[in-house]
Every structure is written in structure tokens, then in C-alpha cells.
């Protein structure tokens, strides 16, 4: 698949002299695809329809098996059925290209276990 702008949401804006934003992105893409330079192509201004992502921001990526839950009801299914959450990673934004694309760190995995 490819980056889908509507699946990236700002969940926190921290102000101050050097504030930061925290973002949540849902995808079915492999994590190496997500942190490839330019995957998030509309990160910063003045790109068309810019997200407002800045260097130092944090992006939480939730990876799903075959589809992102389309409704809250789809998230209420039993574990291991329909739209299984397969991974969560935390990424920092290292920089923004002149074209407005984000460069992310490889990410830190958050364990997704069910014992």
C-alpha cells in the first residue's frame, strides 16, 4: 500500500518555545515502508495540504493485519479476530525535506502480546 493522509491524526500539540506534536498513524504497511524517507509526503508547509509535522515530533504507528478498523465497532471484536493489531512503534521525526516529506527514525517497538 501507500501512505494515506487521512489515517494520520495529530493527537497532542505541546506549546512552548520549542514545542512538539504527537501523531497517530494507522496502516497495514510494513514498518520499513513507513519509516522510509518520503513515505509521509505531506508533512510540512508549504506542501499542498500540509500536515504541520516538525522535526522532533513523535509519531505512533499502529500496524494492522489486512485492514484498518473502519468503525469503533470493528475495534470491539475479540482478540485475534478481524483487523488484528500486529505492531506498535514510536518514531521521531529527524527532519523534513524541502519537498515537505518527513524523515523518521526506524522506531522503537512497543510489545504487542496476548498471553
C-alpha positions as CSV (number, residue, x, y, z in Angstrom):
1,X,0.0,0.0,0.0
2,X,0.9,3.6,0.1
3,X,0.7,6.5,2.7
4,X,-2.9,7.5,3.3
5,X,-3.0,11.1,4.7
6,X,-6.4,10.7,6.4
7,X,-5.0,7.9,8.6
8,X,-2.5,10.3,10.2
9,X,-4.0,12.3,13.1
10,X,-2.5,14.8,15.5
11,X,-3.3,13.7,19.0
12,X,-1.3,16.2,21.0
13,X,0.1,19.7,20.4
14,X,2.5,20.8,23.1
15,X,3.3,24.6,23.1
16,X,6.3,26.5,24.3
17,X,9.4,27.9,22.7
18,X,10.3,24.5,21.2
19,X,7.1,22.5,21.5
20,X,6.2,19.3,19.7
21,X,3.3,17.4,18.3
22,X,2.4,13.8,18.8
23,X,0.7,11.9,15.9
24,X,-1.1,8.6,15.5
25,X,-0.9,6.7,12.2
26,X,-2.8,3.5,11.3
27,X,-1.6,1.3,8.4
28,X,-1.3,-2.2,7.0
29,X,2.1,-1.4,5.5
30,X,5.4,-3.0,6.7
31,X,7.2,-0.8,9.2
32,X,10.3,-0.5,7.0
33,X,8.0,1.1,4.3
34,X,6.6,3.6,6.9
35,X,10.0,4.9,8.0
36,X,11.4,5.2,4.5
37,X,12.3,8.7,3.6
38,X,9.4,10.4,1.9
39,X,6.7,7.9,2.9
40,X,4.8,10.7,4.7
41,X,5.0,13.1,1.8
42,X,2.8,15.9,3.1
43,X,4.5,16.5,6.4
44,X,5.2,20.2,6.4
45,X,4.3,23.5,4.9
46,X,4.3,24.8,2.1
47,X,3.4,21.4,0.6
48,X,-0.1,21.1,-0.7
49,X,-2.4,20.1,2.2
50,X,0.4,20.1,4.7
51,X,0.1,18.2,8.0
52,X,2.2,20.5,10.1
53,X,4.7,17.9,11.2
54,X,8.0,19.2,12.5
55,X,11.5,18.0,13.4
56,X,11.3,16.4,16.8
57,X,7.7,15.4,16.6
58,X,6.7,11.9,17.7
59,X,4.6,9.5,15.5
60,X,3.0,6.4,17.0
61,X,2.4,3.9,14.2
62,X,-0.2,1.1,14.7
63,X,0.0,-1.7,12.2
64,X,-3.0,-3.9,11.4
65,X,-3.1,-7.2,9.5
66,X,-5.2,-6.7,6.4
67,X,-7.4,-3.6,7.1
68,X,-7.6,-0.7,9.4
69,X,-10.7,-0.8,11.5
70,X,-13.3,1.4,9.7
71,X,-15.5,2.0,12.7
72,X,-15.3,1.8,16.5
73,X,-17.5,-1.4,16.3
74,X,-14.7,-3.1,14.3
75,X,-12.3,-2.4,17.3
76,X,-14.7,-4.2,19.7
77,X,-14.1,-7.7,18.2
78,X,-12.5,-10.4,20.2
79,X,-8.7,-10.7,20.2
80,X,-7.2,-12.3,17.1
81,X,-10.3,-11.8,15.0
82,X,-10.8,-9.2,12.3
83,X,-8.3,-6.4,11.8
84,X,-5.7,-7.8,14.2
85,X,-3.2,-5.3,15.7
86,X,0.2,-6.7,14.8
87,X,2.5,-3.9,16.0
88,X,3.0,-0.5,17.5
89,X,6.2,1.6,17.1
90,X,7.3,5.0,18.2
91,X,9.1,7.2,15.7
92,X,10.8,10.6,16.0
93,X,10.9,13.0,13.0
94,X,14.5,13.6,12.2
95,X,13.8,16.2,9.6
96,X,11.6,17.5,6.8
97,X,12.8,17.6,3.1
98,X,12.4,20.8,1.1
99,X,9.6,19.0,-0.7
100,X,7.8,18.6,2.6
101,X,8.4,14.9,3.2
102,X,9.2,13.5,6.7
103,X,12.3,11.5,7.6
104,X,11.5,9.2,10.5
105,X,13.7,7.2,12.8
106,X,13.5,3.4,12.5
107,X,11.3,3.3,15.6
108,X,11.1,1.7,18.9
109,X,8.8,-1.3,19.1
110,X,6.1,-1.4,21.8
111,X,5.4,-5.0,22.6
112,X,2.0,-6.3,21.4
113,X,1.4,-9.6,23.3
114,X,-1.6,-11.6,24.4
115,X,-0.9,-14.3,26.9
